[in-house]
Amino acid sequence: MNTFSSTLECGTSVSRRAACGGILAAATLLLSGQSKAASQQPIRFGVGPTLPTPDDSRRAWEPLFKQIAEKLGRPYTLVATTDWAGISVALASGKIDVSFIGPWGYILAKRQGSVTPMAVAKLDGLTTYRAIVVAREGLAHAKWPQDGKGMRVSFADMGSTSGWLIPSYWFKQQGIDPKTYFQYRDGATHAANETAVANGQVDFATDNDRNRQLMIDNGTLRAEASNIVWQSDPIPNSLIAARGDLDPRTFDVIKQILLGLTEDEAKKLMPKHYTGFGPTNDSDYRLIEEAGVALGLLKTS
């Protein structure tokens, strides 16, 4: 018989009541100890390369994740990856519990393992942004992409939504393979792409409108150092997602914290231009998944 069963019959004798009481007390103590032990396990947070270096990204996002951990009453760890693909693999494999991840990274993680969206980031009140291609200062490009043929282009890493997936999808729709159309390279961060264009190391590079504006505001990029030659339709912002087997209580508490942030709180806890989070669900990222299928990176689900 299971000693933790609610059907345990203690009887009326003093000896049986005492024995039963001892068993129930032991069970309560054991379960309490297990609960306490679980609450002392660090919750593992992750963030992709939102800023030029992993240390920059970690410092920028630590206030938010620290507050979440404090409200959970748990210790925490926070890792920042050098590429968006890395954060996707870490979340899908269960090496982290909760992560700030790009839309394409979310789809990749979902296809590799069980991952659930929590909330989508707001930037200046908006939950969408645009992929862009920028050109170096003074470069003649009256027609895009025709005037760029044979020139040097840098894409971001393959885990990036705006820096790789969406531009690659757009070129495919135009019947162009950027790897043969340009002097092509990829794998850079968004900040590195902007810097490479500004320094004349490449002629064109991918980025997104939000990162570009943030670099200009921070003084790390001159607005005149490059100009935008192409931009995508709106795409969903990066989001907070959790591994699929995160316990429901922890999931719900974190989601409530994120959706409950006021704009003033968000400005104190998050990087510049972030103003909080909005609700989201898997269907919001259907276009991203379709792009992955069209490029032959995902099987039709």
N, C-alpha and C positions, 0 to 999 in steps of 0.2 A: 504493500500500500504506500502511495506517495505521502510522505509526512507533511507536504505543503498543501495537501488537498483540503478544500473547504468542507469536505464531507467527513472529516475526521470526527469520530464520536468520542467524547471524553468520558462519558458516563457520570455517575454520581458519587462514586467512592472517593474518599480523600486522596488515596494513593494514585488513582487513575487521573483525578483532576490535577494533581501535582505534576504527574508525568506529562500529561497533555500540555499543561502550562509551560513546562520546560521546553517541550518540542516547539510550541508556537513562538516562544520567546527567542529560541535559537534561530527559527526560520525568519522571524522579523529582523533579528540582528544581521543575519546573513544577507538578506535582501537589501537592507539599509546600507550595509557595507558595500555591496555591489553597486548600488546607486551612487554612493559617495565616490567610489573609485572611478566610475564612469564620468562623473562631473569634474574630476580632477585631471582627466585626460585632456591635453591641449587640443583645441580645435585648430585645424590647419587651413590657413588662408593662402591664397595665391593671387598674383596679379601679373598681367602681361606687360610688354614693354611700352607703356604709355608715354614714357619720357626717355631722354637719350641714353641713360644707363640704368641697369637694374637697381643700383643704390638710389638713384633719383626717383624711380617708380615706387620703390619700397617706402621711402621717406614721405612721398606725397600721399600715399594711401594708408599709411599706418594709423593716423588718427581715427579714421573710420573703423577699421578692423579692430583696433584696440577698444573702442567704445562698444562695439558689438560683443566682444569677448567679456568685457566688464559687466554688461547687462545679462549675459548668460551665466556669469559667475564662474568662468573657466579661464585657465591660462590659454595662450595661443602662440602659434608660430606664423610667420608671414614670409613667403618666398616670392621673389620677382624673377621672371625668366628673361632671357635675352631675345626670345622670339615668340610669336603668337602660337606657333605649332607646339612649342614646349609646354605652354600652359594647358593646351588642349590635351596632350598626352598625360600630363600629371593629373588632371581632373578625371579623365576617363579611366585611368588605372587605379584610382582611389588613393593616390599619394597625397592629395590634398582634398579637403572636404568642401570648401566653398571658394569660388574664384571670380574675380573680375576678368571677363573673357570677351573676345570679339565675336561677332555673329557667325563668321565662318568657323572660328575655333569652336564655338558651341556646337555647330552642326557636325564637325569632325569628331568632337568628344561624344556626342550623342550616338554617332554611328559606331564608335569604338567601344562604348560602354554605356551604362545607364546614367543619364545626366538630366537634371530638371531645372528649368529656368525659374528664377525668383523675382527679379525686378530689372527693368531696363533703365539705364542712366539717362538723366536729363542734362543737356548742356544749354545754358541760357534759356531754359524752359522747354526745349525741344527734345524729342526722343528719336530724331532722325539726323543724319548727316550725309555728306556727299564724298565719293571718291573723286580725286582730281589727278591730272597730270600737269606738272609745271615745267616750264622751259627756262633755260638760263637767260640772263639779262642780255638784251641786244640781239637775240637770235631771231632771224627772219623766219616766220612760219605763217604766212598768210592763209595757207590751207593745211588743216590737220586731218589725218596724219600724213598726207602726201608729202608735205615739205620736210617731214622728219625722216623719211626713208633713208636707211643707211647710217643714220646718226646714232650716237651713244644714248642708251636708255637704261635706267636702273629701276627695277621693280623691288618691292619689299619681299619679305619671306613668304613662303607659300601658305602659311597659316593666317596671313593678314587678309581681312575682308576688302578694305578699300585700297590696300597697297598691292594686292596681287589678284584675288579672285574676281572682283568686279571689273577691273581693267582688262583682265584676260578674257572674260566673258564678252565684254563689249567688242574687243578686237575679233573674237571668233564670229560674232554677229556681222562684222564687216568683211569677213572672209580673209582676215589677215592673221598670220602667225607672227607675233612680235619677236620670237626667238630667231627668225630668219629675216624679218623685215628691218630690224634695227641691229646695231651692235649691242646685243642684249646681255644683261646680267641681272641677278636677283639675290635676295637674301638679306638686304639691308633693313635697318629700322627706318621708320618714317623720318625721324630727325636726321639720320645719316643721309637719306635721300635728298632732303632739302639742302643740307650742307654741301653735298657733292655738286648739286646744281649751282648753288651760290658761288662755289669755288671754281666752277668751270671744269670739274672733273668728269661730268657727264653733261649731255645736252638737254635731256629730259629725265624726269623721275616721277614716280607715283607717290601720292600722299593722300590726305583727306583735308577738307576745309577746316575742320576743328583743330587738328594738330598744327596746321600752318598758322592759323590765327593765334594759337597759344604761343608758338615760337616767336611770332612778331611781338606779341604783348610782353613776353619775357625778355625781349631784347637780344635773343639768340639768332634772329633772322631779320634782315632788312627787307621790308616789303618790296623794295625796288630790285632786290637781288634776283628775282625770278617773276614769272607771271603765269597765270593759269591758262592753259590752252584747251583743256577738256574737263568736264565734270559730269558725274553720273546723275541719274535720278536719285531721289532720297532713298536711303537705306537705313534699317534700324540701327540705333546706337549699340555700343557694347553693353553687356548685361552682367548681372551677378547670377551665377548658376551653382548648383550643388550636385555632388555625386548622388546617384539615384537612391542609394541605400542609407542616406543620412537619416537619423531618427526623426520621425514626424514632428515631435515637440521642438527640437532644435531648428528644424526647417521653418516651422511656423513662426517661431519667435524672431528669427533673423529676418524673415520676410516682412513681418510687422514693423520691425525696427527700420528697415529700409524704406518702406512705403510711408512710414510715419514721420520721416525727416522733414522738417520745415526748410524753406529756402535759406534762412539765416543759419540754421544748423549745418546744412550742407556746405555752405560757403566756408565754415570754420573747419569742417572735417574732410573736405574733398579738394582736389586740385582746382585751379582757376577755371571759371566758366561752368563748373558742375553745380547744378542747382537742386539735386535730389534724384529721386527714382519714381518711375511710374510702373503700373502693372503690365505684365507681359505674359505670353504663353507661346507654346511651340509653333503655332500657326503663323506667328509674326515673322518667322524666319524661313517661310516656304520658298520665297524668291531666292534666298541664299542657297538653299538645298538644290533648287532647280538649276542654278548656275553651276554647282558642283557636278551635277549629273551631266549637263550639257558639255562640260569640259572633260568628261570621261574620268573624273576623280571619284565619283560615287556611282554605285549601282542604283538602278531604279528601284525604289522601295515598294 
